[in-house]
Structures are given as C-alpha cells and as structure tokens.
Amino acid sequence: MRVPDYWSARMAGAVIAGVLAIDSAAALPRQSAAKPPLPSLTIDSTTRLLLVAPHPDDEVLAAGGLLQRLRAANAQLRVVYLTDGEGFPEGVKAREGREDVKPSDYREYGQLRKDEARAALHRLGIPADDLVFLGFPNGGLSRLLTRYWSDRRPPYTSPYTRRDRPTKSEMVEAAATFRGEDLSQELATIIGAFKPTMVLTPRKEDQHVDHCAAWYFTSDALGDVTRVEPDYRPELITYVIHFESWPYDESEVPPLSGGRGGWVRVPLTPREVSIKLDAIRKYKTQMQVMDSFLEAFARKSEVFAKPADPRIVLPLRRSPCDAFAP
C-alpha cells in the first residue's frame, strides 16, 4: 500500500518546517519579575490546526483551551488520534474489576475511549467530524519505527487486542496494517488533504513511548508532503504530557528547553479553565485510575514549544523511544 505522490520523494531531502508565528514579547508590558512573560501563540480565522494525539485525552490535556480559542475564531481543526488508547492494562482491569482481562475487553475499552473523546470535544464545541481515529496499536508505535516498518515482515500484532491492523472504519488507506510505513503514509495523506497551517504534536522528549514515537511519525509524514510540495510551510509546535514532575510543577513550563523558537503560551480565562476541566472529566475511564494527574492540566495557561527543524527519515535502526517503554 503506497501513496505515490508523497512516497516517491521520500529520500529527496529533509523536512523544511514552518516558522512559528508568535506575538512579539517586546509588545507585552514589562514586569518586575526577572523573567519576561512568555509570548502568546497567535491564531485567527485563517488558522488550520492539525493536532496529533497518541491517545484519546492527550488533545484535551495539552490543548483544551487552545481548542476553545480555535472554535471561537472559526478556525479549522483536525484532531488525529494515532491509537484508540486500548492497550492500557491498568485501566482495563479497573473497568472490568478483575485481573483476567481478554482481548475483547481491550477492544471494548478502545471503543469506549473513542466515545469519550467525542464527548470531551463536544464540550469544547468541536464537532465529531473534526476527529480522525487511525486505530494503530497503543503501546506499539515505537515498534513500528524499526522492526515493523515495511511489508518485509509480517505486521505487528497487538499483545492486547490481538489485532494486526486497524478496523475498516479507521483505515484512511485501504488495506493498512500495523506497519510504520502505513501509519506514516496515512498521516501524510491527511496532511496533504487538510493542508494545516499549524501542526501540533508531542515532543520527542515526552517520557511516554507512544508520545515520543508520535513525534517521529509526524515529522516523517511532514517531510513526505513538503518534499513533494516545497512551497508548503506549516508551523510545527509541540506539547508535553509526560515529563518528570509535570504538570504538578509550579513552573509555567515543563523543565525542558523551549527549543529554537522557545516557549509560547495560551493564557486561559477562568471560564476556559472550567470548560477544559469539564472536558477532561468526560474521560471517565482515565479519571478512574489517574484523576489527579488529568485534572492537574487544568492550569491558567497552556504552553507549547517550537523545536529545531526536524530532519527525520524513517525507518530507524534503533528507536530512542524504547527508553520510555514500561
């Protein structure tokens, strides 16, 4: 299964990422604090945001306030979920109330998390048509960067659902299987069709194996599109969910460098924080096992970073994301 227009140019060059548009910090009022306030992320009615979420709930945790702003600005949005969040043993066992869970339990859990995503984004004013579920394996994305990249091997089989491909309703490209090549091509197809002006994806330093892998797949797919369409220049920004003590840290930003473009923020009103918290709580399966962690993302501002220009061509010989595997 190929996407000829994007795939034929795979080795032609490196990704050329867009320049992050941010408000000038010099335009903000001076404060007595030693550090100046972070610049704000600029969005308007012309913004077309593609948000890549490894699992249902990442999109609200990272950007529940930003999504409200997009809706208010009449901007365009696509939220792409790489997995259904099905491969979460602790959550499945808590929901079933027993240890001996079966593949069918994991499959049902994934469907439930998809339903929760629709409910959460509805609370933010986002219609279900803006959501795309790709159905790749929760907990297995890093394996698709290396050993399970192409059809030279059988596809990866989830140890949880026992599936080796997305369901038919989740396939962007016909006959997609749990191979990295297929996931990267599906992302390239979505990007090429939607033409986002801004792409929001996890940072590669995020200490969850699927979040780290999401960075590599997003960067690779962007590379495929921009090599074929060199005048296309989307802005690439990143978010962090799992890193050390974040989000319990009292600091406004995670304990990481903001990258070449530094940190930018979306300051939230009390009402926006309240609505974001309501949306987070729509993820009842996750609240059951990690409520305090989820609720800690209902902060006064959301922060994003501009990385150095990615130069990613997959597959990798060894995945750096495996360092975060449980």
N, C-alpha and C positions, 0 to 999 in steps of 0.2 A: 504494500500500500504506500503510494508516493504522492507528493504534491509537487509536480514537476517544476512549476514556476519558481517556487521557493527553494526546492531541494537542489536544483541543478547548479545553483550558485553558492552552495554551502561553503566551499573552500576558497571562494574568490577574494575574501577579505575579512576584516574584523568588524565587529559591531560598531556603528557610529551612533552613540546615544545622543539624545537631545540635550539642550542646555536648560536647566531648571529655572523656570520663571518665578522669581520671588520678589516681594516688596523690598525696597532698599531699607536697610537698617538705619541709614542716616536720616530717613524721613520720619522715624519714630522719635518720640520725645526722650530726652536724656533722663536717666535715673541716677540716683545717688549710689546705687549698688555698683560694685566693681565690674560686674559683667553686664554688657548691654542686653536689652531684651532680644529674643530671637526674632528674626524676620518672619513675616506671615506668608503662608502659601497662597498664591493668587489663583483664584478660579473665577469664571464668569460663564455666561450663557454659551460661549463658544467651546468650553471645555468638554472633552470627550475622554472620560476616565475608564481605563480597564484595570480592575482590581483583581489580582491573583491571590486566592485564598487556598492554602493547602487543605484546610478542613472547614466545614461549616462552623462558624463562630469567630474565626480569625478576622473576617471582614468587619464585624461589629466591634470587636475588641480594639482593633487597630484604627478604625476609621468611621465609627458610628456617628461622630459629629460631622466629619467631612462629608459623609453621605447625605446628611440632612442639609448641609450647605449646597451641595450639588442639586438636590431636589428643589430647594428654594430658588436657585439660579436658573432653573430649567435647563441644566446641563445634561449631557448624555452619559449613560453609565452601562457598563457590563461588569458583572461580578462572575468570575470564573473559578469554580471550585475544582481543584485537581482531584480530590478524593471525596467520598461521602462521609468520611470520619468513622467508618465502620470498624476499623481494626483497633479498638480501644478496649482491651480485656477488662480493665478495672470498671469502666462504665457499663459494659455489657453485663458483667457479673452483678453489679449493683442493681441494675434494672431488673434482671431476672431473679435476683435473690438466691442464687445458687452458684456453685463453682463449676459444675459440669455443663458449660455452655457449648452449643453446637454451631456449625456453620450457618444454619438457618437463623440462629439468634443474632449473629453478626450482620447478616443481610437485612434483617428486620430493623436492626439498630441503625444501619446506614440510611434506610428509608425514613426512619423517624427523624434523624438529624437533618435530612433534606427538608422535611416538613417544617422543622423548627427554623431553618434558615428562611424559608418563605414567610413564616410568621414574624420573625425578627425584622426582616427588611420591610415588611408591610408596616410595621410600627414606625419605621423611619420614613415612610412614604414612598418606598421603592416597589414598583410592580414586579410580579413574578416573572414577567417576560424579560427582565433585565438580568436574570440569573441563568448561568450555564453550568451544568454539572457534567464533568467528564468521566467520573466513576473509576479513576485509576486507584491502585491499591494503597490504602492507608498503611503507613509503616514500611512501604516497599519502594518509595520513589527513588531513594538513593541507589537501590539495586539496579534500577533502570538506567542509571547514568553509566554503568560499567558493563557487567556481565550480561544483563538482559537488555541490551541496546537494540540489536537488529534481529532479523529472521535467520541469522546463522545459528541461533539456539532456539529451543522451544521458549515460549513466553513465560514470564514469571507467574507463579501461582500463589495467590494469597494464602498464607497459613491460617487465616481466619475464616474467610468466606469460601475458600477452595475454588474461587473463580480465577480465570486467566485472561479475562477480557471484560471491558465494560458491558453493561446491558445494552441492548439495541437502542433503547431510547436515549442513552447517554453518548452514543457514538457520533462524533462530528464527521469523521471519515468512516466510510463503510469498512467493515472487517478489522477495525482497530483491535489490537490485543495489548496485553501488559508488556509492552516494549518501549524503551525510551524514545526510539525513533518515532513511534506512533504518537506519543504524547507531545513531543516537540513539534511535529507536523500539525497536530490539531491546534496547538497554541498559535502557530504561525498562520494557519487558516483563519482563526478568529481575529487575530491582529490585522491581517491583511484585509479582511472584510469590514471590520469595525473602524479601522484607522483611528485609534485613540490618539489624542494629543498628549496624554499623560498616562503612564503605566506605573502602577503601584504594586510592589511585590515584596516578599520578605527579604531581609538581609541575609547574606551568606553566613554571617556570624551568628545568626539565631541558633540557639542551642537545642533545637528540635530537628531531628534528622530530616523530616519531610519539609520543614521550612527552609532549611539550608538547600535542599535539592530543588525546591521551587525557584530559588534564585537562578540556579544554573539552567533550568529548563526555560525560564522566561528570557534570560539573556540569549540563549541559543536561538530561540524562536524569533526574537527581535533581530538577531543577526541575519537569519534567513530572509526576513522581509526587507530589511534595509539594504542588503546586497542586491536584491532584485529591483528595489525602488530607492535609489540612493538619495533622492530629494526628500524622502520621508524622514522626519526628525522628531519622534515623540520624546517627551521628557520622561526620564526614568527616576523614580523616587522609591524609597524603601521604608519598611516599618519593622519593628522588633516586638515580638511577643514573649519569647523565652530567652532571657539573658540574666544570669546571676540573680540578684535580688529584685530585678524589675518585674512588675511595676510597683512593688512596695517601697522602692527607693523614694526618698523625699525630693530628690532632684527632679527637675523638669524633664530631663532627657536620660536615657539609659547610659550606663557607664561605658560608652563607646565613642570613638571619634565620629563626627558627622560626615566624614568623607570629604571629597574635594569641594563640594558645594555647601558643606556644613549642615547644621540642623535648621529646619523650618518648622513652624507650628501653625495649628489652627486653634486659636483661643475659643473656648465654648462658653455660652451663656448658661446660667443655672437651668433654664428650661431645656436646653440642648443636652446637658448632662443628665437631667432627669429622664428624657426620652431615650437617650442611649442606654441608661440603666434598665429601663423597661425592656428594651430590645434584647439586651444581654440575658435578662431573666426569661426570655422566650425559649432559651436553650435549657430546657428543664433537665434533660439527660446530663448535661455538663454541670449544672448547678447542684445536682445530686452528689457529685463527687469532688467539686472544686469551686464552690460558690465564692469563697473569699478571694480567690485568685481572679476569677472573672470580674467580680464587682470592683476590684482594685483598678480596673481600666476606665472606670467612670471618673475620670480626672478633669481638672479645669481646662486642660488643653491636650491636643493630640500632636505628636511630633513625628517628623519624617526626615529622612536624610537623602542627600544626593551622593551616590557612590562615584568612585572613579570610573571612567569609561570601561565597561566590561569588554573583555576580549575572550569570549567563550566559544569554543567549537567542541561539540560533543561527538562521540563518547569520550569519557575519561578513562585512563588506565586504572586509577585508584580514586575512589570518591572521598574527598575531605569531609563529607557529611557523615561518614560512618563513625567519626569520632563522637558524634552525639547520639548514636544508637543506644537504646536501653540494654 
